[in-house]
Amino acid sequence: MQLRGLGATLVAAAILGIVNAIIRPLLVLLTLPLNILTLGLFTFVINALMLLLTSAVVPGFVIRGFGSAILGAIVLSIISFVLTHLIR
């Protein structure tokens, strides 16, 4: 994963937030049977796809390959989990 500058970072964060708010819920709903079958692990694949979509839209935000996207999705999930529990 590469970020080129503060501007690209802020734009990538904003676009990822919009993508997660609009497209991700639709994908989760459409893949619900597969998500249930994998006990929720398919959510990492959906999150990786959202990262790849953001990388395709934002210049200066580069993710090379699906493996890097999966790793990024796992890291984002861990950070989100920790922050959620710290805020409570």
PyMOL Python script that loads the backbone (N, CA, C, O; Angstrom):
from pymol import cmd

cmd.read_pdbstr("""\
ATOM      1  N   MET A   1       0.852  -1.165   0.000  1.00  0.00           N
ATOM      2  CA  MET A   1       0.000   0.000   0.000  1.00  0.00           C
ATOM      3  C   MET A   1       0.894   1.223   0.000  1.00  0.00           C
ATOM      4  O   MET A   1       1.864   1.291   0.755  1.00  0.00           O
ATOM      5  N   GLN A   2       0.571   2.183  -0.840  1.00  0.00           N
ATOM      6  CA  GLN A   2       1.335   3.421  -0.904  1.00  0.00           C
ATOM      7  C   GLN A   2       0.392   4.612  -0.870  1.00  0.00           C
ATOM      8  O   GLN A   2      -0.656   4.617  -1.516  1.00  0.00           O
ATOM      9  N   LEU A   3       0.781   5.611  -0.110  1.00  0.00           N
ATOM     10  CA  LEU A   3       0.073   6.883  -0.083  1.00  0.00           C
ATOM     11  C   LEU A   3       1.061   7.967  -0.453  1.00  0.00           C
ATOM     12  O   LEU A   3       2.144   8.053   0.126  1.00  0.00           O
ATOM     13  N   ARG A   4       0.698   8.780  -1.397  1.00  0.00           N
ATOM     14  CA  ARG A   4       1.592   9.848  -1.838  1.00  0.00           C
ATOM     15  C   ARG A   4       1.068  11.200  -1.353  1.00  0.00           C
ATOM     16  O   ARG A   4       0.316  11.878  -2.052  1.00  0.00           O
ATOM     17  N   GLY A   5       1.474  11.570  -0.159  1.00  0.00           N
ATOM     18  CA  GLY A   5       1.146  12.889   0.362  1.00  0.00           C
ATOM     19  C   GLY A   5      -0.081  12.908   1.246  1.00  0.00           C
ATOM     20  O   GLY A   5      -0.888  11.979   1.270  1.00  0.00           O
ATOM     21  N   LEU A   6      -0.187  14.011   1.976  1.00  0.00           N
ATOM     22  CA  LEU A   6      -1.301  14.200   2.897  1.00  0.00           C
ATOM     23  C   LEU A   6      -2.622  14.351   2.155  1.00  0.00           C
ATOM     24  O   LEU A   6      -3.656  13.868   2.617  1.00  0.00           O
ATOM     25  N   GLY A   7      -2.589  15.017   1.012  1.00  0.00           N
ATOM     26  CA  GLY A   7      -3.814  15.209   0.233  1.00  0.00           C
ATOM     27  C   GLY A   7      -4.406  13.887  -0.223  1.00  0.00           C
ATOM     28  O   GLY A   7      -5.613  13.674  -0.112  1.00  0.00           O
ATOM     29  N   ALA A   8      -3.566  13.002  -0.734  1.00  0.00           N
ATOM     30  CA  ALA A   8      -4.044  11.691  -1.175  1.00  0.00           C
ATOM     31  C   ALA A   8      -4.584  10.893   0.000  1.00  0.00           C
ATOM     32  O   ALA A   8      -5.563  10.160  -0.136  1.00  0.00           O
ATOM     33  N   THR A   9      -3.946  11.037   1.152  1.00  0.00           N
ATOM     34  CA  THR A   9      -4.402  10.325   2.347  1.00  0.00           C
ATOM     35  C   THR A   9      -5.792  10.790   2.761  1.00  0.00           C
ATOM     36  O   THR A   9      -6.661   9.970   3.056  1.00  0.00           O
ATOM     37  N   LEU A  10      -6.001  12.095   2.783  1.00  0.00           N
ATOM     38  CA  LEU A  10      -7.301  12.633   3.186  1.00  0.00           C
ATOM     39  C   LEU A  10      -8.397  12.286   2.182  1.00  0.00           C
ATOM     40  O   LEU A  10      -9.519  11.957   2.569  1.00  0.00           O
ATOM     41  N   VAL A  11      -8.070  12.361   0.899  1.00  0.00           N
ATOM     42  CA  VAL A  11      -9.052  12.020  -0.132  1.00  0.00           C
ATOM     43  C   VAL A  11      -9.382  10.527  -0.058  1.00  0.00           C
ATOM     44  O   VAL A  11     -10.546  10.142  -0.162  1.00  0.00           O
ATOM     45  N   ALA A  12      -8.363   9.692   0.122  1.00  0.00           N
ATOM     46  CA  ALA A  12      -8.595   8.245   0.236  1.00  0.00           C
ATOM     47  C   ALA A  12      -9.464   7.927   1.444  1.00  0.00           C
ATOM     48  O   ALA A  12     -10.353   7.080   1.353  1.00  0.00           O
ATOM     49  N   ALA A  13      -9.228   8.584   2.563  1.00  0.00           N
ATOM     50  CA  ALA A  13     -10.039   8.354   3.763  1.00  0.00           C
ATOM     51  C   ALA A  13     -11.494   8.770   3.526  1.00  0.00           C
ATOM     52  O   ALA A  13     -12.420   8.073   3.942  1.00  0.00           O
ATOM     53  N   ALA A  14     -11.684   9.898   2.862  1.00  0.00           N
ATOM     54  CA  ALA A  14     -13.045  10.370   2.588  1.00  0.00           C
ATOM     55  C   ALA A  14     -13.767   9.433   1.625  1.00  0.00           C
ATOM     56  O   ALA A  14     -14.923   9.075   1.852  1.00  0.00           O
ATOM     57  N   ILE A  15     -13.092   9.038   0.558  1.00  0.00           N
ATOM     58  CA  ILE A  15     -13.704   8.141  -0.424  1.00  0.00           C
ATOM     59  C   ILE A  15     -13.990   6.775   0.201  1.00  0.00           C
ATOM     60  O   ILE A  15     -15.043   6.189  -0.049  1.00  0.00           O
ATOM     61  N   LEU A  16     -13.066   6.269   1.006  1.00  0.00           N
ATOM     62  CA  LEU A  16     -13.288   4.986   1.672  1.00  0.00           C
ATOM     63  C   LEU A  16     -14.499   5.072   2.608  1.00  0.00           C
ATOM     64  O   LEU A  16     -15.282   4.126   2.695  1.00  0.00           O
ATOM     65  N   GLY A  17     -14.653   6.183   3.296  1.00  0.00           N
ATOM     66  CA  GLY A  17     -15.823   6.372   4.155  1.00  0.00           C
ATOM     67  C   GLY A  17     -17.114   6.374   3.358  1.00  0.00           C
ATOM     68  O   GLY A  17     -18.101   5.771   3.778  1.00  0.00           O
ATOM     69  N   ILE A  18     -17.122   7.046   2.210  1.00  0.00           N
ATOM     70  CA  ILE A  18     -18.320   7.087   1.359  1.00  0.00           C
ATOM     71  C   ILE A  18     -18.625   5.705   0.793  1.00  0.00           C
ATOM     72  O   ILE A  18     -19.776   5.268   0.789  1.00  0.00           O
ATOM     73  N   VAL A  19     -17.584   5.019   0.315  1.00  0.00           N
ATOM     74  CA  VAL A  19     -17.756   3.671  -0.234  1.00  0.00           C
ATOM     75  C   VAL A  19     -18.275   2.726   0.838  1.00  0.00           C
ATOM     76  O   VAL A  19     -19.166   1.919   0.570  1.00  0.00           O
ATOM     77  N   ASN A  20     -17.731   2.813   2.048  1.00  0.00           N
ATOM     78  CA  ASN A  20     -18.186   1.951   3.141  1.00  0.00           C
ATOM     79  C   ASN A  20     -19.612   2.268   3.567  1.00  0.00           C
ATOM     80  O   ASN A  20     -20.322   1.388   4.054  1.00  0.00           O
ATOM     81  N   ALA A  21     -20.034   3.504   3.391  1.00  0.00           N
ATOM     82  CA  ALA A  21     -21.385   3.883   3.792  1.00  0.00           C
ATOM     83  C   ALA A  21     -22.433   3.506   2.743  1.00  0.00           C
ATOM     84  O   ALA A  21     -23.584   3.239   3.089  1.00  0.00           O
ATOM     85  N   ILE A  22     -22.047   3.483   1.468  1.00  0.00           N
ATOM     86  CA  ILE A  22     -23.034   3.271   0.406  1.00  0.00           C
ATOM     87  C   ILE A  22     -22.944   1.872  -0.212  1.00  0.00           C
ATOM     88  O   ILE A  22     -23.947   1.163  -0.274  1.00  0.00           O
ATOM     89  N   ILE A  23     -21.771   1.475  -0.663  1.00  0.00           N
ATOM     90  CA  ILE A  23     -21.630   0.238  -1.425  1.00  0.00           C
ATOM     91  C   ILE A  23     -21.489  -0.985  -0.524  1.00  0.00           C
ATOM     92  O   ILE A  23     -22.064  -2.035  -0.809  1.00  0.00           O
ATOM     93  N   ARG A  24     -20.727  -0.855   0.563  1.00  0.00           N
ATOM     94  CA  ARG A  24     -20.464  -2.006   1.443  1.00  0.00           C
ATOM     95  C   ARG A  24     -21.732  -2.655   1.998  1.00  0.00           C
ATOM     96  O   ARG A  24     -21.831  -3.882   1.981  1.00  0.00           O
ATOM     97  N   PRO A  25     -22.718  -1.874   2.494  1.00  0.00           N
ATOM     98  CA  PRO A  25     -23.935  -2.534   3.002  1.00  0.00           C
ATOM     99  C   PRO A  25     -24.661  -3.347   1.930  1.00  0.00           C
ATOM    100  O   PRO A  25     -25.217  -4.404   2.226  1.00  0.00           O
ATOM    101  N   LEU A  26     -24.658  -2.862   0.695  1.00  0.00           N
ATOM    102  CA  LEU A  26     -25.296  -3.610  -0.385  1.00  0.00           C
ATOM    103  C   LEU A  26     -24.565  -4.928  -0.651  1.00  0.00           C
ATOM    104  O   LEU A  26     -25.197  -5.967  -0.843  1.00  0.00           O
ATOM    105  N   LEU A  27     -23.233  -4.879  -0.662  1.00  0.00           N
ATOM    106  CA  LEU A  27     -22.462  -6.099  -0.867  1.00  0.00           C
ATOM    107  C   LEU A  27     -22.644  -7.089   0.278  1.00  0.00           C
ATOM    108  O   LEU A  27     -22.745  -8.295   0.054  1.00  0.00           O
ATOM    109  N   VAL A  28     -22.684  -6.577   1.499  1.00  0.00           N
ATOM    110  CA  VAL A  28     -22.890  -7.463   2.656  1.00  0.00           C
ATOM    111  C   VAL A  28     -24.248  -8.141   2.548  1.00  0.00           C
ATOM    112  O   VAL A  28     -24.368  -9.332   2.835  1.00  0.00           O
ATOM    113  N   LEU A  29     -25.269  -7.401   2.139  1.00  0.00           N
ATOM    114  CA  LEU A  29     -26.605  -7.975   1.997  1.00  0.00           C
ATOM    115  C   LEU A  29     -26.644  -9.010   0.873  1.00  0.00           C
ATOM    116  O   LEU A  29     -27.244 -10.074   1.030  1.00  0.00           O
ATOM    117  N   LEU A  30     -26.010  -8.706  -0.255  1.00  0.00           N
ATOM    118  CA  LEU A  30     -26.021  -9.628  -1.385  1.00  0.00           C
ATOM    119  C   LEU A  30     -25.226 -10.905  -1.111  1.00  0.00           C
ATOM    120  O   LEU A  30     -25.544 -11.964  -1.653  1.00  0.00           O
ATOM    121  N   THR A  31     -24.207 -10.809  -0.283  1.00  0.00           N
ATOM    122  CA  THR A  31     -23.365 -11.975   0.007  1.00  0.00           C
ATOM    123  C   THR A  31     -23.670 -12.584   1.377  1.00  0.00           C
ATOM    124  O   THR A  31     -22.851 -13.319   1.928  1.00  0.00           O
ATOM    125  N   LEU A  32     -24.822 -12.283   1.912  1.00  0.00           N
ATOM    126  CA  LEU A  32     -25.183 -12.767   3.242  1.00  0.00           C
ATOM    127  C   LEU A  32     -25.097 -14.295   3.381  1.00  0.00           C
ATOM    128  O   LEU A  32     -24.559 -14.775   4.379  1.00  0.00           O
ATOM    129  N   PRO A  33     -25.606 -15.074   2.421  1.00  0.00           N
ATOM    130  CA  PRO A  33     -25.474 -16.533   2.584  1.00  0.00           C
ATOM    131  C   PRO A  33     -24.010 -16.992   2.655  1.00  0.00           C
ATOM    132  O   PRO A  33     -23.663 -17.861   3.456  1.00  0.00           O
ATOM    133  N   LEU A  34     -23.165 -16.404   1.815  1.00  0.00           N
ATOM    134  CA  LEU A  34     -21.744 -16.761   1.840  1.00  0.00           C
ATOM    135  C   LEU A  34     -21.087 -16.303   3.139  1.00  0.00           C
ATOM    136  O   LEU A  34     -20.221 -16.990   3.680  1.00  0.00           O
ATOM    137  N   ASN A  35     -21.498 -15.157   3.629  1.00  0.00           N
ATOM    138  CA  ASN A  35     -20.962 -14.635   4.882  1.00  0.00           C
ATOM    139  C   ASN A  35     -21.368 -15.531   6.056  1.00  0.00           C
ATOM    140  O   ASN A  35     -20.566 -15.777   6.957  1.00  0.00           O
ATOM    141  N   ILE A  36     -22.580 -16.006   6.045  1.00  0.00           N
ATOM    142  CA  ILE A  36     -23.031 -16.917   7.104  1.00  0.00           C
ATOM    143  C   ILE A  36     -22.282 -18.241   7.016  1.00  0.00           C
ATOM    144  O   ILE A  36     -21.882 -18.807   8.033  1.00  0.00           O
ATOM    145  N   LEU A  37     -22.097 -18.728   5.796  1.00  0.00           N
ATOM    146  CA  LEU A  37     -21.391 -19.991   5.587  1.00  0.00           C
ATOM    147  C   LEU A  37     -19.943 -19.932   6.071  1.00  0.00           C
ATOM    148  O   LEU A  37     -19.414 -20.920   6.581  1.00  0.00           O
ATOM    149  N   THR A  38     -19.301 -18.765   5.909  1.00  0.00           N
ATOM    150  CA  THR A  38     -17.902 -18.613   6.335  1.00  0.00           C
ATOM    151  C   THR A  38     -17.781 -18.024   7.738  1.00  0.00           C
ATOM    152  O   THR A  38     -16.693 -17.635   8.162  1.00  0.00           O
ATOM    153  N   LEU A  39     -18.894 -17.960   8.448  1.00  0.00           N
ATOM    154  CA  LEU A  39     -18.934 -17.430   9.816  1.00  0.00           C
ATOM    155  C   LEU A  39     -18.400 -15.997   9.892  1.00  0.00           C
ATOM    156  O   LEU A  39     -17.736 -15.629  10.861  1.00  0.00           O
ATOM    157  N   GLY A  40     -18.688 -15.206   8.883  1.00  0.00           N
ATOM    158  CA  GLY A  40     -18.334 -13.793   8.882  1.00  0.00           C
ATOM    159  C   GLY A  40     -16.974 -13.464   8.304  1.00  0.00           C
ATOM    160  O   GLY A  40     -16.636 -12.288   8.168  1.00  0.00           O
ATOM    161  N   LEU A  41     -16.186 -14.468   7.962  1.00  0.00           N
ATOM    162  CA  LEU A  41     -14.847 -14.192   7.436  1.00  0.00           C
ATOM    163  C   LEU A  41     -14.875 -13.589   6.040  1.00  0.00           C
ATOM    164  O   LEU A  41     -13.908 -12.951   5.623  1.00  0.00           O
ATOM    165  N   PHE A  42     -15.974 -13.784   5.310  1.00  0.00           N
ATOM    166  CA  PHE A  42     -16.072 -13.183   3.979  1.00  0.00           C
ATOM    167  C   PHE A  42     -16.130 -11.661   4.064  1.00  0.00           C
ATOM    168  O   PHE A  42     -15.905 -10.977   3.065  1.00  0.00           O
ATOM    169  N   THR A  43     -16.428 -11.128   5.237  1.00  0.00           N
ATOM    170  CA  THR A  43     -16.435  -9.680   5.435  1.00  0.00           C
ATOM    171  C   THR A  43     -15.058  -9.082   5.143  1.00  0.00           C
ATOM    172  O   THR A  43     -14.967  -7.958   4.649  1.00  0.00           O
ATOM    173  N   PHE A  44     -13.985  -9.823   5.443  1.00  0.00           N
ATOM    174  CA  PHE A  44     -12.647  -9.340   5.117  1.00  0.00           C
ATOM    175  C   PHE A  44     -12.470  -9.197   3.613  1.00  0.00           C
ATOM    176  O   PHE A  44     -11.800  -8.273   3.151  1.00  0.00           O
ATOM    177  N   VAL A  45     -13.064 -10.099   2.850  1.00  0.00           N
ATOM    178  CA  VAL A  45     -12.987 -10.010   1.391  1.00  0.00           C
ATOM    179  C   VAL A  45     -13.745  -8.774   0.903  1.00  0.00           C
ATOM    180  O   VAL A  45     -13.275  -8.065   0.014  1.00  0.00           O
ATOM    181  N   ILE A  46     -14.898  -8.522   1.477  1.00  0.00           N
ATOM    182  CA  ILE A  46     -15.679  -7.335   1.107  1.00  0.00           C
ATOM    183  C   ILE A  46     -14.904  -6.065   1.448  1.00  0.00           C
ATOM    184  O   ILE A  46     -14.860  -5.134   0.645  1.00  0.00           O
ATOM    185  N   ASN A  47     -14.296  -6.020   2.626  1.00  0.00           N
ATOM    186  CA  ASN A  47     -13.502  -4.860   3.012  1.00  0.00           C
ATOM    187  C   ASN A  47     -12.303  -4.682   2.084  1.00  0.00           C
ATOM    188  O   ASN A  47     -11.937  -3.554   1.751  1.00  0.00           O
ATOM    189  N   ALA A  48     -11.694  -5.783   1.667  1.00  0.00           N
ATOM    190  CA  ALA A  48     -10.574  -5.707   0.724  1.00  0.00           C
ATOM    191  C   ALA A  48     -11.041  -5.151  -0.616  1.00  0.00           C
ATOM    192  O   ALA A  48     -10.339  -4.354  -1.239  1.00  0.00           O
ATOM    193  N   LEU A  49     -12.215  -5.565  -1.055  1.00  0.00           N
ATOM    194  CA  LEU A  49     -12.762  -5.036  -2.308  1.00  0.00           C
ATOM    195  C   LEU A  49     -13.035  -3.531  -2.205  1.00  0.00           C
ATOM    196  O   LEU A  49     -12.848  -2.796  -3.175  1.00  0.00           O
ATOM    197  N   MET A  50     -13.474  -3.080  -1.037  1.00  0.00           N
ATOM    198  CA  MET A  50     -13.707  -1.646  -0.844  1.00  0.00           C
ATOM    199  C   MET A  50     -12.384  -0.874  -0.904  1.00  0.00           C
ATOM    200  O   MET A  50     -12.329   0.226  -1.455  1.00  0.00           O
ATOM    201  N   LEU A  51     -11.327  -1.449  -0.340  1.00  0.00           N
ATOM    202  CA  LEU A  51     -10.009  -0.815  -0.428  1.00  0.00           C
ATOM    203  C   LEU A  51      -9.518  -0.767  -1.871  1.00  0.00           C
ATOM    204  O   LEU A  51      -8.974   0.246  -2.310  1.00  0.00           O
ATOM    205  N   LEU A  52      -9.710  -1.861  -2.610  1.00  0.00           N
ATOM    206  CA  LEU A  52      -9.295  -1.881  -4.013  1.00  0.00           C
ATOM    207  C   LEU A  52     -10.089  -0.887  -4.846  1.00  0.00           C
ATOM    208  O   LEU A  52      -9.536  -0.247  -5.740  1.00  0.00           O
ATOM    209  N   LEU A  53     -11.375  -0.752  -4.565  1.00  0.00           N
ATOM    210  CA  LEU A  53     -12.209   0.222  -5.273  1.00  0.00           C
ATOM    211  C   LEU A  53     -11.724   1.638  -4.982  1.00  0.00           C
ATOM    212  O   LEU A  53     -11.631   2.465  -5.890  1.00  0.00           O
ATOM    213  N   THR A  54     -11.418   1.915  -3.731  1.00  0.00           N
ATOM    214  CA  THR A  54     -10.896   3.232  -3.361  1.00  0.00           C
ATOM    215  C   THR A  54      -9.562   3.490  -4.039  1.00  0.00           C
ATOM    216  O   THR A  54      -9.301   4.605  -4.491  1.00  0.00           O
ATOM    217  N   SER A  55      -8.724   2.483  -4.115  1.00  0.00           N
ATOM    218  CA  SER A  55      -7.426   2.643  -4.758  1.00  0.00           C
ATOM    219  C   SER A  55      -7.570   2.887  -6.257  1.00  0.00           C
ATOM    220  O   SER A  55      -6.737   3.567  -6.856  1.00  0.00           O
ATOM    221  N   ALA A  56      -8.620   2.339  -6.866  1.00  0.00           N
ATOM    222  CA  ALA A  56      -8.846   2.567  -8.290  1.00  0.00           C
ATOM    223  C   ALA A  56      -9.326   3.984  -8.569  1.00  0.00           C
ATOM    224  O   ALA A  56      -9.105   4.510  -9.660  1.00  0.00           O
ATOM    225  N   VAL A  57      -9.981   4.604  -7.593  1.00  0.00           N
ATOM    226  CA  VAL A  57     -10.565   5.929  -7.789  1.00  0.00           C
ATOM    227  C   VAL A  57      -9.610   7.058  -7.398  1.00  0.00           C
ATOM    228  O   VAL A  57      -9.608   8.111  -8.036  1.00  0.00           O
ATOM    229  N   VAL A  58      -8.808   6.852  -6.368  1.00  0.00           N
ATOM    230  CA  VAL A  58      -7.976   7.920  -5.816  1.00  0.00           C
ATOM    231  C   VAL A  58      -6.548   7.820  -6.364  1.00  0.00           C
ATOM    232  O   VAL A  58      -5.850   6.839  -6.105  1.00  0.00           O
ATOM    233  N   PRO A  59      -6.118   8.828  -7.116  1.00  0.00           N
ATOM    234  CA  PRO A  59      -4.716   8.828  -7.547  1.00  0.00           C
ATOM    235  C   PRO A  59      -3.814   9.099  -6.334  1.00  0.00           C
ATOM    236  O   PRO A  59      -4.129   9.943  -5.494  1.00  0.00           O
ATOM    237  N   GLY A  60      -2.719   8.394  -6.256  1.00  0.00           N
ATOM    238  CA  GLY A  60      -1.825   8.562  -5.122  1.00  0.00           C
ATOM    239  C   GLY A  60      -2.078   7.572  -4.002  1.00  0.00           C
ATOM    240  O   GLY A  60      -1.321   7.532  -3.033  1.00  0.00           O
ATOM    241  N   PHE A  61      -3.131   6.771  -4.116  1.00  0.00           N
ATOM    242  CA  PHE A  61      -3.432   5.708  -3.161  1.00  0.00           C
ATOM    243  C   PHE A  61      -3.370   4.405  -3.937  1.00  0.00           C
ATOM    244  O   PHE A  61      -4.265   4.098  -4.724  1.00  0.00           O
ATOM    245  N   VAL A  62      -2.312   3.642  -3.713  1.00  0.00           N
ATOM    246  CA  VAL A  62      -2.046   2.445  -4.519  1.00  0.00           C
ATOM    247  C   VAL A  62      -2.027   1.217  -3.621  1.00  0.00           C
ATOM    248  O   VAL A  62      -1.333   1.184  -2.606  1.00  0.00           O
ATOM    249  N   ILE A  63      -2.796   0.212  -4.007  1.00  0.00           N
ATOM    250  CA  ILE A  63      -2.749  -1.092  -3.357  1.00  0.00           C
ATOM    251  C   ILE A  63      -2.391  -2.090  -4.441  1.00  0.00           C
ATOM    252  O   ILE A  63      -3.096  -2.212  -5.443  1.00  0.00           O
ATOM    253  N   ARG A  64      -1.306  -2.794  -4.239  1.00  0.00           N
ATOM    254  CA  ARG A  64      -0.819  -3.745  -5.242  1.00  0.00           C
ATOM    255  C   ARG A  64      -1.252  -5.160  -4.870  1.00  0.00           C
ATOM    256  O   ARG A  64      -0.641  -5.807  -4.020  1.00  0.00           O
ATOM    257  N   GLY A  65      -2.301  -5.622  -5.510  1.00  0.00           N
ATOM    258  CA  GLY A  65      -2.723  -6.998  -5.337  1.00  0.00           C
ATOM    259  C   GLY A  65      -3.781  -7.212  -4.273  1.00  0.00           C
ATOM    260  O   GLY A  65      -3.969  -6.405  -3.363  1.00  0.00           O
ATOM    261  N   PHE A  66      -4.463  -8.338  -4.429  1.00  0.00           N
ATOM    262  CA  PHE A  66      -5.549  -8.678  -3.521  1.00  0.00           C
ATOM    263  C   PHE A  66      -5.033  -9.070  -2.143  1.00  0.00           C
ATOM    264  O   PHE A  66      -5.703  -8.823  -1.141  1.00  0.00           O
ATOM    265  N   GLY A  67      -3.856  -9.676  -2.078  1.00  0.00           N
ATOM    266  CA  GLY A  67      -3.276 -10.055  -0.786  1.00  0.00           C
ATOM    267  C   GLY A  67      -3.005  -8.841   0.085  1.00  0.00           C
ATOM    268  O   GLY A  67      -3.259  -8.856   1.290  1.00  0.00           O
ATOM    269  N   SER A  68      -2.484  -7.785  -0.539  1.00  0.00           N
ATOM    270  CA  SER A  68      -2.248  -6.535   0.202  1.00  0.00           C
ATOM    271  C   SER A  68      -3.561  -5.925   0.663  1.00  0.00           C
ATOM    272  O   SER A  68      -3.636  -5.357   1.752  1.00  0.00           O
ATOM    273  N   ALA A  69      -4.589  -6.039  -0.158  1.00  0.00           N
ATOM    274  CA  ALA A  69      -5.896  -5.504   0.221  1.00  0.00           C
ATOM    275  C   ALA A  69      -6.487  -6.278   1.397  1.00  0.00           C
ATOM    276  O   ALA A  69      -7.082  -5.682   2.295  1.00  0.00           O
ATOM    277  N   ILE A  70      -6.324  -7.602   1.396  1.00  0.00           N
ATOM    278  CA  ILE A  70      -6.809  -8.414   2.523  1.00  0.00           C
ATOM    279  C   ILE A  70      -6.073  -8.031   3.801  1.00  0.00           C
ATOM    280  O   ILE A  70      -6.687  -7.866   4.855  1.00  0.00           O
ATOM    281  N   LEU A  71      -4.750  -7.890   3.699  1.00  0.00           N
ATOM    282  CA  LEU A  71      -3.966  -7.500   4.867  1.00  0.00           C
ATOM    283  C   LEU A  71      -4.397  -6.121   5.375  1.00  0.00           C
ATOM    284  O   LEU A  71      -4.521  -5.911   6.581  1.00  0.00           O
ATOM    285  N   GLY A  72      -4.624  -5.191   4.457  1.00  0.00           N
ATOM    286  CA  GLY A  72      -5.109  -3.864   4.842  1.00  0.00           C
ATOM    287  C   GLY A  72      -6.472  -3.923   5.501  1.00  0.00           C
ATOM    288  O   GLY A  72      -6.730  -3.191   6.456  1.00  0.00           O
ATOM    289  N   ALA A  73      -7.353  -4.789   5.003  1.00  0.00           N
ATOM    290  CA  ALA A  73      -8.686  -4.939   5.589  1.00  0.00           C
ATOM    291  C   ALA A  73      -8.595  -5.500   7.001  1.00  0.00           C
ATOM    292  O   ALA A  73      -9.342  -5.085   7.887  1.00  0.00           O
ATOM    293  N   ILE A  74      -7.689  -6.437   7.211  1.00  0.00           N
ATOM    294  CA  ILE A  74      -7.510  -7.009   8.553  1.00  0.00           C
ATOM    295  C   ILE A  74      -6.978  -5.957   9.507  1.00  0.00           C
ATOM    296  O   ILE A  74      -7.448  -5.855  10.641  1.00  0.00           O
ATOM    297  N   VAL A  75      -6.002  -5.171   9.063  1.00  0.00           N
ATOM    298  CA  VAL A  75      -5.437  -4.106   9.905  1.00  0.00           C
ATOM    299  C   VAL A  75      -6.511  -3.072  10.237  1.00  0.00           C
ATOM    300  O   VAL A  75      -6.626  -2.646  11.386  1.00  0.00           O
ATOM    301  N   LEU A  76      -7.297  -2.665   9.238  1.00  0.00           N
ATOM    302  CA  LEU A  76      -8.371  -1.700   9.500  1.00  0.00           C
ATOM    303  C   LEU A  76      -9.400  -2.259  10.482  1.00  0.00           C
ATOM    304  O   LEU A  76      -9.902  -1.523  11.331  1.00  0.00           O
ATOM    305  N   SER A  77      -9.712  -3.527  10.379  1.00  0.00           N
ATOM    306  CA  SER A  77     -10.671  -4.142  11.307  1.00  0.00           C
ATOM    307  C   SER A  77     -10.129  -4.150  12.731  1.00  0.00           C
ATOM    308  O   SER A  77     -10.865  -3.872  13.677  1.00  0.00           O
ATOM    309  N   ILE A  78      -8.849  -4.467  12.886  1.00  0.00           N
ATOM    310  CA  ILE A  78      -8.242  -4.478  14.220  1.00  0.00           C
ATOM    311  C   ILE A  78      -8.232  -3.072  14.816  1.00  0.00           C
ATOM    312  O   ILE A  78      -8.573  -2.887  15.984  1.00  0.00           O
ATOM    313  N   ILE A  79      -7.843  -2.086  14.016  1.00  0.00           N
ATOM    314  CA  ILE A  79      -7.826  -0.702  14.499  1.00  0.00           C
ATOM    315  C   ILE A  79      -9.225  -0.247  14.880  1.00  0.00           C
ATOM    316  O   ILE A  79      -9.406   0.396  15.914  1.00  0.00           O
ATOM    317  N   SER A  80     -10.215  -0.570  14.059  1.00  0.00           N
ATOM    318  CA  SER A  80     -11.593  -0.195  14.354  1.00  0.00           C
ATOM    319  C   SER A  80     -12.073  -0.858  15.642  1.00  0.00           C
ATOM    320  O   SER A  80     -12.744  -0.219  16.453  1.00  0.00           O
ATOM    321  N   PHE A  81     -11.737  -2.129  15.837  1.00  0.00           N
ATOM    322  CA  PHE A  81     -12.119  -2.856  17.045  1.00  0.00           C
ATOM    323  C   PHE A  81     -11.522  -2.208  18.285  1.00  0.00           C
ATOM    324  O   PHE A  81     -12.214  -1.999  19.281  1.00  0.00           O
ATOM    325  N   VAL A  82     -10.236  -1.892  18.217  1.00  0.00           N
ATOM    326  CA  VAL A  82      -9.544  -1.290  19.378  1.00  0.00           C
ATOM    327  C   VAL A  82     -10.122   0.086  19.685  1.00  0.00           C
ATOM    328  O   VAL A  82     -10.395   0.402  20.843  1.00  0.00           O
ATOM    329  N   LEU A  83     -10.307   0.899  18.661  1.00  0.00           N
ATOM    330  CA  LEU A  83     -10.844   2.244  18.889  1.00  0.00           C
ATOM    331  C   LEU A  83     -12.268   2.206  19.436  1.00  0.00           C
ATOM    332  O   LEU A  83     -12.635   3.026  20.278  1.00  0.00           O
ATOM    333  N   THR A  84     -13.072   1.253  18.956  1.00  0.00           N
ATOM    334  CA  THR A  84     -14.426   1.136  19.464  1.00  0.00           C
ATOM    335  C   THR A  84     -14.432   0.806  20.943  1.00  0.00           C
ATOM    336  O   THR A  84     -15.238   1.354  21.696  1.00  0.00           O
ATOM    337  N   HIS A  85     -13.560  -0.067  21.365  1.00  0.00           N
ATOM    338  CA  HIS A  85     -13.505  -0.443  22.778  1.00  0.00           C
ATOM    339  C   HIS A  85     -12.848   0.632  23.645  1.00  0.00           C
ATOM    340  O   HIS A  85     -13.150   0.722  24.835  1.00  0.00           O
ATOM    341  N   LEU A  86     -11.972   1.436  23.086  1.00  0.00           N
ATOM    342  CA  LEU A  86     -11.367   2.529  23.853  1.00  0.00           C
ATOM    343  C   LEU A  86     -12.358   3.671  24.054  1.00  0.00           C
ATOM    344  O   LEU A  86     -12.331   4.340  25.088  1.00  0.00           O
ATOM    345  N   ILE A  87     -13.221   3.895  23.086  1.00  0.00           N
ATOM    346  CA  ILE A  87     -14.192   4.988  23.193  1.00  0.00           C
ATOM    347  C   ILE A  87     -15.281   4.656  24.200  1.00  0.00           C
ATOM    348  O   ILE A  87     -15.782   5.557  24.873  1.00  0.00           O
ATOM    349  N   ARG A  88     -15.662   3.397  24.324  1.00  0.00           N
ATOM    350  CA  ARG A  88     -16.672   3.003  25.298  1.00  0.00           C
ATOM    351  C   ARG A  88     -16.117   3.179  26.648  1.00  0.00           C
ATOM    352  O   ARG A  88     -16.799   2.906  27.636  1.00  0.00           O
TER     353      ARG A  88
END
""", "prot")
cmd.dss("prot")
cmd.show_as("cartoon", "prot")
cmd.util.cbc("prot")
cmd.orient("prot")
